[in-house]
């Protein structure tokens, strides 16, 4: 590898500027500016999901390393990269806790709206990787019945911990998707939520998608809402982003612009992971201690007078209705809302005071600091 590699980085990757400059030449471009022309002389690309790494982008480039600051990597043509000798890396698990925070906040909102206690609900978790594991742990803390579906893990680990998708369809009051987007192989997830899926539902569940938009078929989802096969939908991921379906936006209980994983904690973790990966690839030990998010505006949450301490604590850290409101008012600025997303910190950034022993135990398990 050249001693002074040329890097092109997505300018929306946070906390990155100044970190790699001592080790490489680096230009920061918007996703729209990352084109076949601009990457021609790049050795390394640092990207997010909006940059499609395929032959159109890379045929004339000397790029030999791609690092995406995201969990998913369906925007990278991995077969093409293998054939061209281009190494790539993603950031698995970087924002799993952020998505868990989003899910828990949304569940508490749905429970309050429907007046249905969560401890009386069964939740089906489809895809039990980094995010699914965290969601399962949070739901068990709330005494929910948790049903896990993950065919690849079931094949590798045995059936004891897992159930079929059909059982989730029959039994779940809430179904949440946390799969990668795959179109081939033994267990493709493209349009996993299709007409057949919705026809198999035994209850009228809440549906949540924070995975990839294409995991659920839009027309089938809209029809399920119209025919009352499902009671509500929480959508953070959409087919055809950023050109989302306006009818579905109107019908959703909570609608957000693919920001479930956008906590500052998750972003900083992803940036550290890709910087460390680049350092390893170029043979340099690059310090990452400066890649940290700022503190929240109010670090201490006082629960002394809270009527619902769990809800208060979670919603003080994050509540999705501001994101929901912005998207409904201006769906055409979907990408801008992602790019200008405000600071959001996860549970460990907050101190809790005034909690009862019982509440403090649960909040501590969620990651809050109890003082």
C-alpha angles and dihedrals in degrees: 000000000000114000091234107038122191113234129192112198133188104251091222093066100109130229091011104110113102095015101090100029094094090056106037148010106262137185124191115217135173116248089255090056094052098095139145088268098050095045095047093104099031120119094189134027123203108193149156131220097289094068112083108210104203141115093291090061102033111030092098096034130099090214113140102169133049125184118185118198091216140086093234125066104181087117088067118079094221095183091053091048092051092050091048095045093245114151118213139184136189132197106250114198094004095130101023094115090049091056089046089055090050093049094049092048091049092047091053090050092050092046091052092046095048096033088229113140111232093222087066093055134090115217123202114209112200107198117022105202125119094316098036091054092054093047090050091051093049092048093050089052086059090051092246121153105250124206117189126204121183115137096190091051091043091054091049099041106025133257101277098096097037141067133199123266087244090060091051089050090053100041111028126101088188128029120193125185122219103158129125116247110260129165100185140036131060095310112031115185099196106122091354086153097061136139092283091053094051093045089056095058114122096193133026098259135186108251120212126188119186094142114075127324094235092059086081122047108234098214092047090050093050091049091049089055093047093048091043093240084137129032100215145343134223110199128187095151124055139185113253096016128220090023095064128184107266094201091055090046089056093049098046120106090215122012123182135169102252094286103126089111095041101104114134087239092057092045094050091048091052092049092050091049095052093043090052090048092050090048091053092048095051093039098247131125100227116191115233101181091108092059098094132126123240120258121267119266091250115026100180122070114195113206097177094114099025115131091198106027097181093050092045094051095046094045092047087060095041139346119178100216097091090053089045092051094050092051094048092049095048116014090161089068093058093128094042091054089054093047094048097039112155125241113285123177129197128238097276090062090068136075119215123212131177097028123145118242091257095048092043090056093056094042091051090052088053089056104260118139111243116211 
